[in-house]
């Protein structure tokens, strides 16, 4: 007969495996003060992530520093959401470029490309400020090993995921990669998501996209995420699909890059 595991030991083991709030205990009819304060702090961090400033100048500078890896210098764009209030209340405005951005893309030199990379603030500008440039730095060498040269790049304010469809179409991209801040959680206020769409155009649904999510310090590492994204880009271009028609079969751990020391 197996010896039962003491409840306190079970809760302790579970807390080591998940950031979820389990086994908090109680003080009378309420949570312990320490647990309540921790919850309040994490909630404040999540709210701050949503309303944080989007550091467009730093992102443009960071992407521009990768010019040896990327194609054209990044262009700065905006959706039709005029401010954060509009962005949160009118998701539709975050899916459409404003007229000035449409003109900027229409006047941009350069022909069609295999892959356009768009960096958008999304629901966590904090995540994008911290992770986007470093992820691109890890991603581009893996793409080049697969014979894929990124073309146009953009930094877009007030962006929802679908904004990448219009940008990708105007850049003549066969596929668009949208790097965007995910909805902050109480355990991860700075999580970055990567959305891939083949043949981008206005009106596509999320069923036409692949997503690599949970990219942050305690989630997917830059190298793990870059490996998955590069696999999806390569296979998506080869099969001419993304979304429900393209299953992520990249496997587990990312192998070391050729020539990586």
N, C-alpha and C positions, 0 to 999 in steps of 0.2 A: 504494500500500500504506500503510495507516494505521500511524503510529508508536505502538508500545505504550506505555501509561501506566506509569511506574515503580510497582512495588508500594507503596513508601512513600507516594507521592502518592495512590494510590487509597485506602489506609487512612486517610490524613489527611482526605481529602475525605469519606469515609464517617463518620468520627467527628464531623464538623461537622453531619451530617444526622440523627444519632440519639444518644440517651443510652445506647444499648446498649453493652456492653463489647466493643469490636472492636479488633483490632490492638494488643493490650496489650504484645506483645513477651514476652520471657522472660529469666530469669537462670538459666542452666543448665537444670535440669529443672523449674524453678518460675517463677511470675510474678515480675516485678520488685517490689521492696519497696513502691514508691509505689503500684502497682496493687493490691497486697494490702491495704495500709492503707486505700485508698479504698473497696475492697469491704467491709472490716470496718466502716468508719464508716457506710456506707450501710445495711448490714445492721442495725447498732445503731439507726439512726434509724427503720428500718421496725418493729423490735420496740418501740421507745419509742412509736411512733404507735399501735400496737395496745393497749398497756397504759397509755396516757396518761389523765389525768383528763378527764372530760366536764364542761365548764363550763356546767352547766345554768342557774345563776343569771345568768350573763352573756348566754346565749342568750335566756332569757325576757325579760330587760331589753332586749336589742337588738330582739327582735320586738315587744315592747310599745311601743318608741319609734316603731314604724311603724304605730301604731294609726290614724293618719289614712289609711293605705293599706289596712290589713287590716281584718277585721271584729272579732270578739270578741278579747279579750286571750288570750294563749296559756295553755294548761293544762299542768301538769307531770305526766307519766305515767311508769310503769315497766312493763317486761315481767316475766315470772315468773322470769327469771334473777336470783338474789339478789346475785350478785357477778360479777366478770370471769371467774373460774374456771368458774363455772356457764355463763356466756355462751359461752365458747370450747368447752367440752366438751359442752354440750347445746344445739345450735342450735334445737331445737324450743321450748325455753323462751323464746327471744327472739322467737318468733312469736305469743306469747299475752300479753295484758295480765294484770297481777296483779289480785286482787279489789278492792283500794282504787282502782285506776285505772278499773276498770269502773264502780264506784259514782260516781266523780268525773264521768265522762262521762255517766252516766245522769241525774245531777242537774244537768247543765249546761243553762242556758237557751239559747234560740235554735232556730230551725227549720231545715229542710233548706237546703243550700247547693250552689252549683255546684261549688266546689272547696275541699277541705280541704288544708292544708299541714302536714305532719308533719316535724319535724327529729329524726333519730335518730342515736345515736353510731356504730353499725355497727362495722366493723373498724378504723376510724381516727377516734377522737374528735378527734384533732388537726386533721384536715381540716374537720370540722364546726365546731369552735371558730373556725377562721380564716375559712372561706368562706361559711357558711350564711346569715348575716344579710345580708351584702353581696349575695349572689345574689338573695335575696328582694327587697332594695331595688331591684335592677335589673329584676326580673321583674314586679312588681306593676303598674308603669305600662304595660308592654306588654300585660298581661292586660286592664287597664282600657280601653286603646285598642280591644281586641276586644270590649268589652262584658261582660267576665267579672269578677265581684266575688268574691274569695276570702272564704270564710266562716271556719269554725273553724280554729284553729291549735293545734299541740301540740308539746311537746318531750319526747321519749321516751328513757329510759335503758334500756340492755340491749336495744337494738332490732335486729331483723333486718328485711329489706325487707317481709316479709309482715305484720309488725305493723301496718303502715299500713292493711291491709285491714280489720282489726277496728275500728281507730280511725275510719277513713272511714265504715264502716257505722254506727257508733254516733253519729257526727256528722250522719248523713243526707246525706252528700256524694254528688253524682253522679260525682265523680272525686276521687281522692286523689293528691297529689304527696308522695312521700317523699324527702327530702333526707338522705343517709346517707353515712358515711365508707366508701370502698371499701377493699378489701384492699390494704395498702401494698405497693409494689414498691420495688426497689432504686434506681429513678430518681425515684419519686414517692411519698413516704410520706404526703402530705397531699392525696390526690385525692378529690374529692367526686363522688358519683353522684346523679342525679335519676331516680326511678322513677315512672311515671304509670300508674294503673289506673282504668279506667272501671267504674262500678257495683261498688265495692269490697265484698267480703264474705269471710268466712272460708272457706278451702279453695281459693282460686284458685292457679293455677300461674304461673310466670314467663312462660309463653307468652302470658299475658293482659296483660303490661306492656310499656311502652316505656321505654327507658333512654337518658338523655343522660349520658355518663360523661366522665372525664378532665378535670374542672373543677378547675384549679389554676393556679399561677403560670406554669408552662411548658406548660400545656395549653390547654383552652378558656377564654377570658376570660369574665367575668361577663356581659358584654353578648352575646357569641356564644351562651353557654349559655341566657341568658334568651330570646333570639330563638327558638331551637329549642324550648325548653320551651313557650313561649307558642303557637307554631304547633301543637304536638302537643296542647296543651290545647284550643285552639279547634277543631281538626279532630276530635279525639276526641269532644268534646261534640256537635259537629254530626252526626257519623256514628254516634255511640253505640257506639264500639269503641276499644280500645287493644290493643297486643300485635302478634301476627303479622298481624292484619287491618288494621293502620295502619302504613304505610310512611312514614318521614320523608322528605318531599319539600319541605322548607323551603328548600332551595337552599344557596348558599354563604354569603358574608359577610352579616352582619346589617345591614340598612339603619338609618340614624339614626332615632331616635324622633321623632315629631311634637312640635315644641316643645322638643326637646333642644338645648341650647346648647353 
